[in-house]
């Protein structure tokens, strides 16, 4: 095709002025011939998208469905007409060429169901396609099939109680997706332990009961985050004590504990005072928080860390296993720092120290380019370019509330989702950082408001979200409202 400008006919007087536009994309399947197009200044996203589909022959006449596109000018999504953008950014300069990138649109989230939970939701994971793993302050972990989430009273496939009434704070799948039997999953607790469970399978016809397999000790404060490796044999936990504990799970079930049962050394609320006068001459007392009735704290096989990673000067907010290097883990802390750790040696190989008042509550990573994203207490989302030796925060997205949970799209380099304390789920395109693409309020449903004011444990229902996850197709979020909202949300 010729490099000469291509005039496009206009049928309305409002479109009499035309602007030189260079339309381009990074997608090989959606590319149109390179040229400078003269396009009516009044055109918006809809007309531009029609043009792209017409050139690509994405029309019903050709048996193809039109594809909606978004358009980026200087890295920002075009939200009005081309004329409005020129007046705002170029002072009515209508002669200079405008470079416009087009990408497939991210469709608005569509709510498909809500699941009522008996207490605040503390953790969510979509690590297994078709299932939601959730933890709550009712001190249990549940495996919920997504297929039943849209029903009025969905039934959990498994409900796994922790041996404590203090509450679960986080959860994750450990076994890889390829493993279909004896699947491991884990939950962190306020009791300062990580509880690893085994379930026989995800089949509803399974006969064998689930059970707690390991009880991982070593932290001195509540667990804030847990992640598993791609092999399903390594697990790392983070805690409010500022440490990361590294555990290697045995290939075969052990036959003895690594440490003795001493609940008083790790359960909150159990003062020392000379071990309560030597536990009243060695008499075993009921232990606050234990619900299994055993004062020795019997549960899974008790194990100690294989390594402890120290460096944060305060609570650790979140963890993510590096998606490009299986030998590295990233952590984000309340001290405003992001740290990269070499798993094998325990060395902190990378340190990114942001402002000390920018407490990080969570962290995730874009798989395509390795960029980290943190949700912060100061109502921002920060992007960290870890490839630059001296770079700190490369981009900041403003929000209206602290961000306790964030998830990057599994394949896109630009799209992420966040959950906030104000009860709002947002989907962002980092190429247009001023505003979120979509915002969905996670306000409690009216039907629930009429019947529920407090949780089963007496906690007042609130609006703050505490956890979310997004697999690129399904998004889930929950928190103090005692519900898990489920949306169909595709992203590119």
Secondary structure, DSSP 8 states (H G I E B T S, - for coil): --SS-EE----SGGG-SEEEEEEE-S-GGG-----EEEEETT--HHHHHHHHHHHTT-SGGGT-----EEEEETTEE--S-HHHHHHHHSTT--SS-EEEEEEE-----EEEEEEE-SS-EEEEE--STTEEEEEETTTEEEEEEGGGTTSTT---SEEEE-S-SS-EEEEEE-S-TT--SSEEEEEEETTS-EEEEEES-S-TT--S--EEEEEE---SS-EEEEEE-TTSSEEEEEETTSEEEEEE--SS--SS-SS---GGGTSTT---HHHHHHHHHH-----TT--SS-TT---SEEE--SEEEE--SS-EEEEEE-SS-TTEEEEEETTSEEEEEETTT--EEEEEE--TT--EEEEEE-TTT--EEEEETTSEEEEE-TTSSS--EEEEEE-SS-EEEEEE-SS-SSEEEEEETTSEEEEEETTSTTS-SEEEE----HHHHHH-SB-TTS-B--S-EEEEEE-SSEEEEEETTSEEEEEE----
